Amino acid sequence: MLQVKLIITGDDFGYCPRRNQGIVDCFLAGAVSNVSLLVNGSAAADAAELARRYNIPIGLHANLSEGSPVCEVLKTNSSLLNQDGFFHGKMGFRTALSKGLLNMSEVKQELKAQVELFRELTGHLPPHMDGHQHVHVLPEPGLHNCDWIPPSLMDFYLGVEEDSFNTVDVFAKHGIRWADIYIGLSTMGRNMSVSSIQSAIDSAVLQLPARAPPRGAVTIELMVHPGYPSVPPAGGCGQGPDDFSQSWERLHELQTLIKPELQSHYKSRNIQLCSFKDL
């Protein structure tokens, strides 16, 4: 039987105390194996302390779309900011990028500042990096067949997928490694269920080439957003918590991920939970 290594990444660690607690609860229940830290999140320092306390594998959730920069010189008069002095937003960032309005040296400067702040908070460099609101872009197999996703959201997801395929050569050129399979767009929020996660994993594995990867195991990353809903004004990255963080869907993901049926499914399919630093 093909061996599968599954990295279940809890995104937005550091967004607010209630998100932090929900992710920790999932980790302690064996339902999350890896977390990504928003260093400009309002509860980033608390998240880093929780990771130390519970020995949670933690990487950087690079953020160029929500809230404020961490680089001091970019907090005013920067191409990364909108007229209100915050990042351009999920869609605004992509629009500014497509129009050539972003200064790439400022993007580099901010990302370097986020890596440095991560090191200050955790005591080490991030063993992995991903992107808030999909700025790092990875494709998800079978996305076109997910007819339960609303058309407006599907348009965004397909745009992410197109960007993803365009990054493969760039990542490879610079020696950047990534999981063999990435899933999570089709199982996010209200669309998450035991069966949807099982189907996403099984379908993705079936689409792999007949020959297994050279290292002898397939690596899958499942992106998740569990937590207890944010309660304003606490939370966010400088602008307060958004609707996504306040919705019931955060708790729904938490309650789904800790169900024993999922743990049994992993065992029956020879799926081993791990973190990026284990690879």
Secondary structure by P-SEA (a helix, b strand, c coil): cbbbbbbbccccccccaaaaaaaaaaaaaccccbbbbcccccaaaaaaaaaaaaccbbbbcccccccccccccccccccccccccccccaaaaaaaaaaccccaaaaaaaaaaaaaaaaaacccccccccccccccccccccccccccccaaaaaaaaaaaaaaaaaaaaaaaacccccccccccccccccccaaaaaaaaaaaaaacccccccccbbbbbbbbbbcccccccccccccccccccccaaaaaaaaaaacaaaaaaaaaacbbbbccccc
